[in-house]
Amino acid sequence: MTGAPRRKKYLGAVDLGGSKILSVIAEGDGRRVGEDRRSTSAEEGPELVLERVVDSLETALANAGLQQGDLAAVGICSPGPCDIEAGVICSAPNLPGWRDVPICRYVEERLDVVTRLENDANAAAVGEHVYGAGRGCRHLIYFTVSTGIGGGFIIDERLYRGATGVAGELGHMTIDPRGPVCGCGNQGCLEALASGTAIAARGEELVAQGGSALLAELAQEQGKLTAATVAQAAGQGDMACRGIIRRAGYYLGIGFASYVNIFNPQIIIIGGGLVKVGDLLLAPARAEMEARAMPEALEAVQMKLAELGDYAGAMGMVALLREGMAA
């Protein structure tokens, strides 16, 4: 007489951001079978956000018709510096009050399942490498161009974390030493010149100088001026706003060329909210990269748009969990 067959063990993944929590339940091959999205409500503080993470995972399980015992492991990706070995979020710029939060221990105690932590941009790089635009590629760089600029490196098909685990701060290469002050405290970082925050800052300067009546009108209607506001004005033909976005693309291309020369990747994958702007941003970025990168490195590299969208981080955690279980 044989016993009852063992149930499948599934992988849980959480992308924890400043505004949203996305939880995914997936099979080992990456097929998603359940998910949950909800607001982070970061202003409520770490304890309540941790509770929401667990609730989100449990809801994703329920949506897949599964139970807690069906989970083999959980992976969490988070913005900011993380102590991967300890499972601790050291700090997170978009999560107020988060300092040395032991998120893995909390989830393990609540769900009785091994839990792993990773930086969100690193996880997104892995997700695109395994399931997205970088499938089959040995060497790639993933850029996320949004409110800030970050990313990750895949070298010889492995995630590169660096000596202390903080490699991938792609937005903090100095492009212009006399440029605007970056949020990190340095001056002239790529993030300070080409991110959504940078585009919004240039837009505010333009309005203050009386350089765009359209942008001023849109900002007043929307209650604030963001990169999306600048992009909207550019889309309506405002030449000054188009110039702001092209200038951001120019700086982005300088960054791309520098990373191409250093790492000689096969693919640069570009994700994040700003890619929706399209060729107005990406065409000058490509042109500047091609003008500045060494020919021998340039001939090997392609620029591709990310394919996974909001799922990149969560699916990267699925891939990392699968890899860890196979090791």
N, C-alpha and C positions, 0 to 999 in steps of 0.2 A: 504493500500500500504506500503510495507516495503522498507527501504532504501537499498543502495548498501551494500553488506557484507564488514565488516572490513577486511583489508588486514592483513596478518600475520606480526608480528613484529619479526625481527631477531636480533641476537646478533653479535656485531663486536668485534674482539679481535686482538691485536697487540703485537707481541713479538719483542721488540726493543733491538737489540744487537749491539755490536761494529762493526760488519761487515755486518749484514743483518737486514732487516725489513721483518717480515712475518705477513701478515694480513689475517685473516680468518673471513668469515661470516658463521654463524651456526644457525640452528634452536634450539629451547629450549631443545630438547632431545640430542643435541650435534652433529647432522648430519651436516657435512660441505657442504655448497652449493656454495661457492666461495672463492677464495684466491688470494693473490698477494705476490710475493717475489721480493725484490730489494736490491741493495747495500745501506747500511746506509750512506756511504760517510761522515763518522763522522768528517773527517778533515775539512769539510766545516763549521762546527760550529753549535750550537743549533738551530738557526733560520731556516736555510735551512733544517736541519734534521726534525724539526717539520713539515715543509711544506711537506717533503717526507712522513711522517707518514700519514698525511691527504690524500695526493694523493694516497698512497697505499690502504688506506681504501676505497676510492672512486672507485679505480680500482677493488678491490675485490667485491664491490657491483655491479659494472657494469658486471663483469664476472659471477655473479650470476643472472643477469637479474633483478636487484633490483635498487631502488632509495634511496636517503638519508632519505626520510620519512619512509622507511621500517625498519629503525634501532630503536630498543627499548633502547639500551644502548651499550656503548663501554667499553672494558677493555683493559688496557695496562700493560704489565709487562716489567720491566727494570732491568738491573744489578745495584748493589750497594744499599746504604741506600736510602730509600724513606720515605717521610712523607705521609702515606696512607690517613690520614684524610684530609690533605690540597691538596693532589694530586700533590705533588711536588717531583721531583727527586733531592735529596739533593746533591749527587755526583755520578759519574759513572766512574770507572777506565778505561773503554774502550771507553769512549765518551769524548774526550778532550774539556775542557772549560765548561763542564756541572756542574753548581753549583746553586742549588736552582732554578731549571727550573720548572715553573708551567705548566706542560704538560697537565693536565686535563682541566684546564681553557682554554688553547689554543684550544684543540680539541672541547670542548663544544661550544666555541664561533664560531668556523668554521662550525661545523656540527649540532649545536643546538640539542645535545643529551647528556644525563647524562653520565659521563665518570668516570671510577674507575681505580686506580693505585695499583700495587702490585709488590713486588720484584720478579724477574724472577724465582729464585730457589723455592721460596714458591709456585708460580703459577704452576711450573712443578710438585711439590709434589701433589698439588690438582688435576692436570690433570691426573697423574698416578693413584691417588686414585679413581677418579670418572670414568675415561674412559679407564684406562690402566692396568698395572700389579697388582695394589692394589685394584681392584674392590672387594667390599664386605668385606674389611678388616677394622677393627676399629682402629688399632694402627700400624703405619708404619713410617719408616724413608726413605727419598729419598736422595740419594747421586748423585751429578753430578761430575764426575771425568774427567776433561778436562784440559784446560790451567791452571785453578785453581781448587779448590775443594769447593763445597758449597752444599746446600741441604735444606730440610725442614722437619718438623715434623707434622704428623697427629696423634692427640691424641683424643680418643673417637670420631673419625670421624670428628674432627674439626681441622683446621689449627691452629697451635700454633705459635704465633708471639712473645711472651714474653712481659715483662713490658714496653719496649719502642719500640717494633716492629722490633727488629733486631735479634731475635732468628733464628737459622738455619745456623750460620756461622761455619759449620761443619769442614771446613778446618783449623780452627784456634784453635783447641785443641793442647796443647803442648805435643808432643810425646817424644822429646829428647831436654832437656834444653840446651845442648851443641851443638845442631845441627845447620844447616845453617840458616842464617837470612831470614825471610819470607818477602814478600812484605808489610805485615802489620806492620813491624818493630820489631815483636817478633822474638824469636829464637827457631828453632826446631818445628815449627807448622807442622801439618799433610800435609798441602799444600806445605810446603818447602821440604818435603821428598817424597811425593807420587804423585804429580800432573804432568801434562805434562811439565810444566816449570821446575820442579825438575828433571825429567828424562832427559830433554835436557841439563840441567846444568851438570849432572853427565856425560853425553855423551861428552860434551865439555872438561871436565876434563880428560876423558879417551883419547881423541884425543891429548890433550896437553901433556900427558904423553907417547904418542906413543903406547898406548895399543890396538889400533884397526885400522889397515890399511884400512879395508873395510869401517868402519864408516867415516874415514877421506875422503875416495874417494867419498862416497855417498854425504857427506856434501858439498864437492867441486862441484860436479855435480849439486846439487840442489841450491847452492848459500847460503845455511844456514843449520844449524843443529837444528832439532826440535825433539820432542818426536816421531813423525812419522818416522824420519830418523833412530832413535835408534831402533824402532820396525821393520823397514825394514831390518836393519842389523841383528837383532835377528832372524828374519824369514829366513834369509839366512845362519843361523847357527853360527853367531858370538857369542861365549860363553861369552865374556865380556859384550856385550850388553844384552844378555839374563839375565846375573847376575844383571844388572842395573834394569831391569824390574821386576825381581823376588824380588829384594830388595824393590822396590816401593810397590809391593803387600804385602810384609811382614809388612811394616809400615801401609798400608791401613787396614790390618787385625787387627792391634793393635787398630786403631781408631774404627773400627767396634765393636770390643769386648767391648771397653769402652762405646760406645753408647748403645750397647745391655744391659750391666749391669745397666746403668742409666735409660733407658727408657723402657726396656722389650717389644720391639716391636714384632709384628707377622711377619712382612716382612721388610727386607732391600732391597730396589729397587735401582739398580745401573744404571745410565745413563751417558751420556757424551761421547765425542769422544774416550777416552782411552779404553772403553769397547771393542772396535774393536780389541784390542790386544788379547783378549780372555783369555784362561786358563793360559797363561804364567804370566799374572798379577793376575787373579782372583783366581786361585788355591792356591797360597800361601796366598792370603788374606783370603780365606775361612779357610785354615788350621790354620792360626794364630788366627782368630776369635774363632774357635772351641777350640783351646788350652787355650785361655785366658778368655773367657766368663764364667760366673757362670753357672753351669749345669742347674739350675732351669730356668734361662732366655734363655739359649741356646736351650733347648728342644722345646721352643715355636716359634723359629724364622726360617724363610726361607730367602735365598738370591735369588733374582730374577733380571733378566735384565729388564730394562725399555722397554715398548712396543710402546710408542708414538713417539719416535725419536724427530725430530725437532718440532713436533706439541705439545709437552707436555706443554710448557708455555702458548701458545695461548688457548689450550683446558682447561687449568686450569682457565684462565680468563673467558671462557664461563661458566664453572661450578660455579665460584664465582658470576658472574652476575645473573645466574639462581637462585642461592641460595638467593641473595639479593632481587630479584624481588618476590620470594615466601614468604619472611619474612614479 
